[in-house]
């Protein structure tokens, strides 16, 4: 994208307790945005659990600013946030809200306006969760300071309007994206990666990628696999979490000790190799937004067995690139997995369809194009409304 003047400064605000999928969204956007037209800045909470994430962003050339974010319980933090925003002097502020009442209970939007930002954008990743009424009331007021409320799936739009009181004209769905090159080395990596996991030529690799917490459905998955008849498969579990030890114990109790390997948290490059080595992805979550791992699996030509909830059917419609099952239904999950384990041509067909769907709808390049256009339009409108009065540094 070309810009006739100086780059448009975009400040992304992240107040998360840890780096998850919503923070991956920011890192891909901030590091990938066109540097000729935009200057990305990330204002992140002074939380040690974000240090590594911030370090990786800084290494990609993104300016990182840290501030305490304990609103509304520490009112003095409002001044620190406002001061950092004044120093950064962004043309637009993009607030990353991974839940229905995060983003410092919505107070970041009026702070951004008070600091002089021309435009304010919010991304709601999971608005289907019911808001607490006090926080929801504050948040509804805060949205009067917001120009655009984005979400990651069309299924979320009704929740934004109906449950969270966002005016419909302010909402838009923009799908998540990952680089088009993701998964393109599958054939090159597959044999070597499979060998490292002990997968023989006749073995099928099932992979789960996600936090080991109840809402991701690992308990349901172990129930399903515990009753799965026949051999020739292994489950690779990528991810950590508070319940890892408990799930390892469940796997042993169900006689799956030699069938399930808990790999822990892996670097992004190793996650990609693990997906390339596998034959199907399983994601039996109870709640999701637009999970990156489903998009990554499709990029790796991997069929998916997943819960048919939230944004998942938009990513992979049932029967097109995978099989969708009701959340919490171990029998349906087992049937879906068994069907793919027993039908290699079906796995190949669904995987190829998933890769085509990924290239059409979920590339980072497409995502960046939509976001860059939106930022330029919003800042341009605000500049005209304010008579060109967006201040510089």
N, C-alpha and C positions, 0 to 999 in steps of 0.2 A: 504494500500500500504506500502511495506517495503522499507526502505532506508538504504543503507549500511553505509553511513556517517552521518554527522550532518544534522539536518532538513534543507530543502530548504526554504529560506526566501522569501516570496512573499509579495510585497508591493502593495496594492490596492489604487489607487488614485481617489478621489472623489471631484470634484469641483462644485457640484450641488448647486442650490439656495435653494433647499428644498429636503426633503426625499420623493421620489416617487418610482415608480416601478423599475427604474434603480438602485436605491440605495438598494431596497429590494434584488435585484440580488446580490449585493456585500455583504450584510449582511448575506444572506444564505450561500454564498460561503465561506466567511472568517470565519464564526463561525462553519461551518460544515466540513471544510477541515481536513484531517487526521493529528492530531497533532504529531504523531510519525514521520511522514515524512516531514511535512511542518510547518513553523512558519509564521502565518499571521500577517501582519501589515497594518493598514489603515491610509493613509495620507489624511486628509480631510481639506477642506477649513474652515478657521476661520469665519464661518457664524453661528450666533446664532440659525438659523432655523435648523441647523444640530446637535445642542447640545444634544437633547433627543436621536436622532438616534445614535450618537456616544456613549452616556452613556449606551445604551442597548448593543451595541457591546462590550464595555469595560467590562460590567458585564458578558459577555459570555467568557471572557478570551482573547479577541483580543486586542493587543496593539494599542492604538490610538495616532496619532501624528497630530497636527494641524499646518497649515501654511497659510499665506495670499496668495490668488490666484486671482490676478487682471490683468493677462496678456491678451493682450499685452499693455494695457493702463497704467499699473504700472510696468515698466520694472524691478524695484528693487525687485519685488516679485520673479523674476527668481532666484535670489541668495538665498532667504529664502527657496524656494522649493528645490533647488540644495543642500543646506546645510542639510536639513532634510533627503534627500535621501542619502547623504554621511554618515550621522550618522546611519541611518537604515541599510546601506550596504546590500540591498536585492540582491538575486541572479536573481530574475525576478521582473519586475514592470508590473502591470496590470492596465491599464488606463480605467476608466469607462466613456465612452462618450455617454450620452443619446441622443445626436443629431448629425447632420452632421458637425457641426463646433464648438462643445464644446470642453472640455478638454483643456481649455486655447488656443483655436484656433490651437490645434495640437502641441503646443510648449512643452508639457510635454514629448513627446517621445524623442526629442533630449536632453532634460534636464536629463532624466533617463539614457541615454547612457553616457552623460558627467559625471554623478555621479558614473559611474562604473557598472551599471546593466548589467548582462550577457545577459538577454533576455528581450524583451519588447513585451507585448501583449495588444491589444486594443479590447474592445467590443463596437460595434456600435449597438445601440438598434433600431434606426429608420432612416436608411440611405435613405429612399425613399424621404425625404424632400429635396427640391432643395437647394444646398449650395450657399451662396453668393460667387461671383467669386473670390474676393480678398482672402477671408478666404479659399476657396477651393484650390487656388494656393499654399498658405502656407501649407495647410494640405497635399497636394500631395508631397511636399518636405519632410514634417515630416515623411511620411510613409516609407521613405527610411531607417529610424531608427527603424522600427517596424518589428518584426519577424512574428507575426500572427495577423490577423484581424478577430475577431469572430463576429458573429451576431446571433440573437436568432431565426431566421427562414430562411428556404431555399429561400423564396420569396425575401429576402433582398440581396441575393448574387449578382444578376444582377445589383442592384443599387450600390453596393460597387464597382463593376468593371466598369460599364458603366458611372455612374454619378460622382463617387469619385476617379476614377483612381487608385484603388487598384489592384496590380497585382493578377491575379486569383489564382496563386499558394500559395499566402499568406492567402487566405480566407478560412473560415470554418464556418458551421452552427452548433451550439450546443444549443439544446432546453433548455429552463428554466425548473426548477424542484422545487417541494416542497416535504416535508417529506411524505413518503408513508403512515404514520399513519394519515395524514390529512383526515378528513371526516369519519374516521372509527367508530366514536362514534355517527354517525347520528341517529341511532335508539334509543340510550340512551338519547340523548338530545332533540329529535324532539318534543315530546309532551309538555315538560316543556317550551321549547323555543317558541313554537307556542302560548302557552297560554300567555306568556309575551307580545306578539305582538297583542293579541286579535284575533287570527286566530282560528275559530271554526273547527270542524271536516270536515265540508263540504266546507270550504273556501280554496281558492288557494292563496298561497303567491307568489307574483312576487317580485324579488329582483334586485336592481341595485346597483353596487358597483363601485365607481370611483369619480374622481374630478368633481365638478359641474362647468364645463367650457364648452364652446360651442362645442369643438371638440369631447366631449364624447357623444353628441347626446341627452341630457336630454330634450331639446325642442322638438325634433322629438318624443321621447317617450311619452311626455305629450300630444302631438297632437294625437298620435295613441290611447292612452288610453281614451282620451276625447271623442272619437267616438265609443268606445267599448261598445257593447250592452250586457246587462245581468249583474247580480251582482255576489256575491260570490267570490270576489277577493279583494286583497289589495296590494299596491305597497310599499315596504320598500326601502327607499333610504339611502344608506350608503355612507358617504363622505361629505366633505366640499368644499368650493371654493368661488371664488369671485362673482359668480352669484347665490348663494343659495337663497337670498332674492327674486331675480327676478323670479326664478323658483317656489318658494312657492306662489308668487302672481299669476303666470300663472295657477298653479294647482287650486287655488281658483276660478279664472275666468272661468275655464273649468268645474266647479262643482265637482271637485275631492277632495275637502277638507277632506271629511270623508274616502276617498279611498287611500290617499297617506300620508305616514308618513316619514318625514325627520329626520333621526336618527343622523345626523352629523358624525363626524369621530369617529370610534370605535377602541379599541385595537384589535390586530390580533385574539386573542381567541374569542372575541365577534363577529368578522366577520365570523369566522368559525361556530359559533352557529347560526348566522342569516342565513347563507347559508343552514345549516342543517334543519332549521325550514321552509324553503321556498320550493316551488314546481317548480319554473323555474327561471333562470337568464336571464336578458335582458341586452344586451350591444350594443347600436345602434351607436357606434363610427364612426367618419369620418376618423380617422387615428389611427393605433395601431402598436405595434411591435409584441410581443408574450405576450398578457396580462395575468398576473398572475391570475386574477379573473376567467377567463375561465378555467384555469387548476384547480383552487380551486373548482369551481362548479362541474367539472367532478369528482374530488376526493370525493365530497359530494354526488355523484350519482344524480346530478341535471342536467336536460336537459337545453339547451342554445338556446336562440333566439338572434342572433347577426349579425352585418354587415359582409358580406363576403369579407373582405378586409385583405391585408397584411398577417400576420401570423395566423389569426383566422381560415381559412379553413384548415391549417395544423394541428391545435389543434383539431378542431371538424369539420370534413368534413360534408357537407350538407346532412342531412338525416341519419347520422350515430349516432351522439350523440347530435344532435340539428338541428335547422333550421336556415339557413343563408339567409339574405335578402340584397338588395342593400342599401348602405348607403344613408340616407336622404329620404327614401321612407316610409312615415308614413303609407300608405295603406298596403304595404307589411309587415311592422312590425306588424301592428294590426292583419292582417290575420294570421301570424305566431303565435302570442301570443294567439289569439282566438282558433287556432287549438289545441294548447297544453292545454289550459284551459278546452276545451271540451272533452278531451280524456285522462283520467287518465292512462289507460294501455299503451298508447304511451309514456306518461311521464316516466312511470316506465321502459319501454324498452330502451328508449334513455338514461335515467340516468344510467342504469346498463351498457350499452355499453360505456358510457363516463368513468365510473369508470375503466373498463377493459382497455380502451385506455390510461388512466392516468397511470395505473400501468405498462403498457408496455413502454411508451415513456417519461413520464414527472415527474418521481420521482426525488427528490433531490439526492437520493443515486446514481442513474444512471448519473445524471449531474456531481456530484462530481467525480465519477470514470473517466469520460471523461476528466474533467479539470485537475485532478491530473496527469493522464497519459501524457497530453499535456505539463504541466509544467516540469515534469521530463524529457521528451524527449528534449524540447527546451533548458533547462539548461544543460543537458548532452552534446548536440551538441555544444553549445557555449563553454562549458568547454574544449571540445576536440579541437575546433578551436583555442582557446586561450592558449592551452597548460596547461589546468588546472588552469588558472590564475584568478579564481573568488576569490576575497579577502574576508576575514572574517571580524569580527567586528573590 
